[in-house]
Amino acid sequence: MLDLIQTRRDLHQIPEIGLEEFKTQAYLLEKIAQLTAGYDFVQQKTWRTGILVYLEGSNPEKTVGWRTDIDGLPIVEQTGLAFSSQHEGRMHACGHDCHMTVALGLLEALLEVRPKDNVLFLFQPAEENFAGGMLMYEDGAFGDWLPDEFYGLHVRPDLKVGDIATNTGTLFAGTCEVKITFKGKGGHAAFPHEANDALVAAAYFVTQVQSVVSRNVNPIKGGVVTFGSLHAGTTNNVIAETAFLHGTIRTLTQEMSLHIQKRVKTIAEGVAASFDMDVEIELIQGGYLPVENNPDLAKNLMAFFEEQEGVNLIDCLPAMTGEDFGYLLNKIPGVMFWLGIDTPYALHHPKMSPDEAALPFAVREISQFLKSRVL
C-alpha cells in the first residue's frame, strides 16, 4: 500500500522547474510501476517530462480524466523541515507535491476493481511557467486517450482539512501577460522640444488604462489590469528614448479577457499616435485561460460531496490567480476544486507547509467520487 506521507515528503525534496522535472518523472514512474504491476488493463506513455497512465475499462462508454501538475517553483524554502528541498533555489511552494501524492493514491484506489469506463491519469509538467497542459494538447500527447470529462484539484492554505470548495462557474481567472514599449526620441532635458519623451507617453498610458476596468467592464463580471513594472531613462537630465511597461490582465471568462486585451491595445496605440511615436505591444496569454467549470458536471460533483459525511463542501467565489488547467477545460468539460490544507502561509510562500492529514482525506473521498463516475 502506498505510504502517502512518505511519498509526499520524497517529492517535496526534489522540486524542479517546468520541463526540467527529470527526477520527479523518474520517481513517479517507479511508483506507478509498483502500483500497476500485474494489471493487464493498464497502459502508459510519456511526453517529455509528463506521464499518462490509462486504465482500459471493462465495458467503456467514456473516458474520465484526473490531472495533476508536477513542477515546482524558483523559491528558496524556509520551512526548516527535515525533508526540505534538496534542490537549491527550488521549492514545492504551490503544493504540487501534494497533488502528485493524491494522484498516485487515486490511481491505487481505482485499481482495486477494474472500472467499467476508461480512466486517464495525467501527470502534467510545466504548470507554473509554460502551460504544460496546452503544450501536451497541441502536440497530440493524448492521442486516443483524450478524456470525455476532466477533473483536478488545487490545495488551498486558508481552508481546513476536510474542506472541499468549488462552484458551477469560474474557479480561477484567466491571465494574460502584457508587454508594451513606447519608442520616442531621446535628448537633453534642457531641450525637450528636440526630443520625444517616451516616459511621458508611458505615464499617460498608465493613467488612461485604468479606465478599462472602471468604464469598459461590467462591474458584476469584474476584471483586473495591473502594470507592476515601468522602466524608462537612465538619469535625471536625459529624456528617455524608450519606455517599457510590464503588466497583467486577469478575467473570469475568456470573452472578457479578449475584450480587455483589445481595449489595452487600442489605448496604447492611441497614446503612441498622440505623441507621434511608435509602440510595440505583446499580449501573451498562452494556455492560462480561465478555469471555467462545466456547470452540469460541477453540480454533480458538489451534490456527491454534500452527501459525504466527512466532507465540508463550500460553494466558493472565483480567485484571480491563474491555473493552466483552464486550457484543458476550454477543450474538455470538467471541474476543478480546492482542497483545504490548513496552513497560515499562502501559496508560493517560502514557509508554506500543508497539514498532511489532507492527503488520506483527499484519496479516500475523491476516489469514491471517481468510482461513482466509472464503475
Secondary structure by P-SEA (a helix, b strand, c coil): ccaaaaaaaaaaacccccccaaaaaaaaaaaaaaaacccccccccccccbbbbbbbcccccbbbbbbbbbbbccccccccccccccccccccccaaaaaaaaaaaaaaaaacccccbbbbbbbcccccccaaaaaaaaacccccccccbbbbbbbbcccccccccccccccbbbbbbbbbbbbbbbbbcccccccccaaaaaaaaaaaacccccccccccbbbbbbbcbbbbbccccccccbbbbbbccccccaaaaaaaaaaaaaaaaaaaaaacbbbbbbbbbcccccccccaaaaaaaaaaaaacccccccbbbbbcccccaaaaaacccbbbbbbbccccccccccccccccaaaaaaaaaaaaaaaaacc
